[in-house]
């Protein structure tokens, strides 16, 4: 038995992700004339939702390390496939990579579960995201061949989906500490399509783009 609310929320963001990526494909692969850049906020909203929910779930997971290793494997598969087949749209450190490393770093978060930590980490995340240009953090972090992981990519770095640890790990942490304020109740749940999508979000994430591309190819040719 499980509480359906978290699955339904994840399913809600899955649907929005599919809608946004459908628009993305129409604009960049099928050359639709649509100002997708105006929907930047929508893309951020979807990404934030997934990351915060993942942090929340990590607090109730029995083994975040195993989940992190599993996600990291699929993230690397995604990097290989996109680099080989669609190098112009390759994903080097997308949301899947971020979630994998964040789950592997959950022992760091376990050291301080309290409300003040939750509010501080959420505030810091929002400050970094919306006032990025005011912070000197890029000059303080080491720069090397993997520095794109913590948010300091070199000029040759390219990734069609990019969520570095800084600042996004802070949102994961906010979701993790947010669990201290919400109590889930285990209960029997009826069949729920939205919750079903939430429970199978990884599989849907991995196959939705090929299916979208195939659908549009059939539709337009």
URMOGI-V691472 format. One record per residue. N is the residue number from 1. SS is DSSP state (H for helix, E for strand, L for the rest). OMEGA is omega in whole degrees, -180 to 180 (NA if undefined). Layout:
# URMOGI-V691472
n=N ss=SS omega=OMEGA
n=N ss=SS omega=OMEGA
This chain:
# URMOGI-V691472
n=1 ss=L omega=-179
n=2 ss=L omega=177
n=3 ss=L omega=-176
n=4 ss=H omega=-171
n=5 ss=H omega=-180
n=6 ss=H omega=178
n=7 ss=H omega=179
n=8 ss=H omega=179
n=9 ss=H omega=177
n=10 ss=H omega=177
n=11 ss=H omega=177
n=12 ss=H omega=-180
n=13 ss=H omega=176
n=14 ss=H omega=180
n=15 ss=H omega=179
n=16 ss=H omega=177
n=17 ss=H omega=179
n=18 ss=H omega=179
n=19 ss=H omega=-179
n=20 ss=H omega=-180
n=21 ss=H omega=173
n=22 ss=H omega=176
n=23 ss=H omega=179
n=24 ss=H omega=180
n=25 ss=H omega=-180
n=26 ss=H omega=-178
n=27 ss=H omega=-171
n=28 ss=H omega=-180
n=29 ss=L omega=-177
n=30 ss=L omega=168
n=31 ss=L omega=171
n=32 ss=L omega=177
n=33 ss=L omega=-179
n=34 ss=L omega=-177
n=35 ss=L omega=-176
n=36 ss=H omega=-180
n=37 ss=H omega=177
n=38 ss=H omega=179
n=39 ss=H omega=177
n=40 ss=H omega=-179
n=41 ss=H omega=-179
n=42 ss=H omega=177
n=43 ss=H omega=180
n=44 ss=H omega=179
n=45 ss=H omega=-179
n=46 ss=H omega=180
n=47 ss=H omega=179
n=48 ss=H omega=180
n=49 ss=H omega=-180
n=50 ss=H omega=-175
n=51 ss=H omega=180
n=52 ss=H omega=179
n=53 ss=H omega=179
n=54 ss=H omega=177
n=55 ss=H omega=178
n=56 ss=H omega=-178
n=57 ss=H omega=-179
n=58 ss=H omega=-180
n=59 ss=L omega=-180
n=60 ss=L omega=-179
n=61 ss=L omega=178
n=62 ss=L omega=-178
n=63 ss=L omega=179
n=64 ss=H omega=-179
n=65 ss=H omega=180
n=66 ss=H omega=178
n=67 ss=H omega=179
n=68 ss=H omega=179
n=69 ss=H omega=179
n=70 ss=H omega=179
n=71 ss=H omega=-180
n=72 ss=H omega=177
n=73 ss=H omega=-178
n=74 ss=H omega=177
n=75 ss=H omega=179
n=76 ss=H omega=174
n=77 ss=H omega=180
n=78 ss=H omega=178
n=79 ss=H omega=-180
n=80 ss=H omega=-177
n=81 ss=H omega=-178
n=82 ss=H omega=179
n=83 ss=H omega=-176
n=84 ss=H omega=-173
n=85 ss=H omega=-180
n=86 ss=L omega=-175
n=87 ss=H omega=179
n=88 ss=H omega=179
n=89 ss=H omega=-175
n=90 ss=L omega=179
n=91 ss=L omega=-178
n=92 ss=L omega=177
n=93 ss=E omega=-178
n=94 ss=L omega=-175
n=95 ss=H omega=179
n=96 ss=H omega=177
n=97 ss=H omega=-180
n=98 ss=H omega=-178
n=99 ss=H omega=180
n=100 ss=H omega=-179
n=101 ss=H omega=178
n=102 ss=H omega=178
n=103 ss=H omega=178
n=104 ss=H omega=-179
n=105 ss=L omega=-178
n=106 ss=H omega=175
n=107 ss=H omega=177
n=108 ss=H omega=-178
n=109 ss=H omega=-177
n=110 ss=L omega=-176
n=111 ss=L omega=-177
n=112 ss=L omega=179
n=113 ss=L omega=174
n=114 ss=L omega=-175
n=115 ss=H omega=-177
n=116 ss=H omega=177
n=117 ss=H omega=180
n=118 ss=H omega=-178
n=119 ss=H omega=179
n=120 ss=H omega=-176
n=121 ss=H omega=177
n=122 ss=H omega=179
n=123 ss=H omega=-179
n=124 ss=H omega=178
n=125 ss=H omega=-178
n=126 ss=H omega=180
n=127 ss=H omega=-180
n=128 ss=H omega=-177
n=129 ss=H omega=-172
n=130 ss=H omega=178
n=131 ss=L omega=-174
n=132 ss=H omega=-174
n=133 ss=H omega=-178
n=134 ss=H omega=-175
n=135 ss=L omega=179
n=136 ss=L omega=-172
n=137 ss=H omega=-179
n=138 ss=H omega=-180
n=139 ss=H omega=-177
n=140 ss=H omega=-176
n=141 ss=L omega=179
n=142 ss=L omega=-180
n=143 ss=L omega=177
n=144 ss=L omega=-173
n=145 ss=L omega=179
n=146 ss=L omega=-176
n=147 ss=H omega=176
n=148 ss=H omega=-180
n=149 ss=H omega=-180
n=150 ss=H omega=167
n=151 ss=L omega=178
n=152 ss=L omega=-178
n=153 ss=L omega=176
n=154 ss=L omega=-173
n=155 ss=L omega=-179
n=156 ss=L omega=-178
n=157 ss=L omega=179
n=158 ss=L omega=176
n=159 ss=L omega=-178
n=160 ss=L omega=176
n=161 ss=L omega=-172
n=162 ss=E omega=178
n=163 ss=L omega=-179
n=164 ss=L omega=-179
n=165 ss=H omega=175
n=166 ss=H omega=16
n=167 ss=H omega=-164
n=168 ss=H omega=177
n=169 ss=H omega=179
n=170 ss=H omega=176
n=171 ss=H omega=174
n=172 ss=H omega=179
n=173 ss=H omega=178
n=174 ss=H omega=176
n=175 ss=H omega=180
n=176 ss=H omega=180
n=177 ss=H omega=177
n=178 ss=H omega=178
n=179 ss=H omega=-179
n=180 ss=H omega=-177
n=181 ss=H omega=-176
n=182 ss=L omega=177
n=183 ss=L omega=176
n=184 ss=L omega=-179
n=185 ss=L omega=177
n=186 ss=L omega=-180
n=187 ss=L omega=176
n=188 ss=L omega=-178
n=189 ss=L omega=177
n=190 ss=L omega=177
n=191 ss=L omega=-175
n=192 ss=L omega=-178
n=193 ss=H omega=-179
n=194 ss=H omega=179
n=195 ss=H omega=178
n=196 ss=H omega=178
n=197 ss=H omega=179
n=198 ss=H omega=180
n=199 ss=H omega=-179
n=200 ss=L omega=-174
n=201 ss=H omega=-179
n=202 ss=H omega=179
n=203 ss=H omega=179
n=204 ss=H omega=179
n=205 ss=H omega=-175
n=206 ss=H omega=-174
n=207 ss=H omega=-170
n=208 ss=H omega=-179
n=209 ss=H omega=175
n=210 ss=H omega=179
n=211 ss=H omega=177
n=212 ss=H omega=-180
n=213 ss=H omega=179
n=214 ss=H omega=179
n=215 ss=H omega=-179
n=216 ss=H omega=176
n=217 ss=H omega=178
n=218 ss=H omega=-176
n=219 ss=H omega=-173
n=220 ss=H omega=-179
n=221 ss=L omega=NA
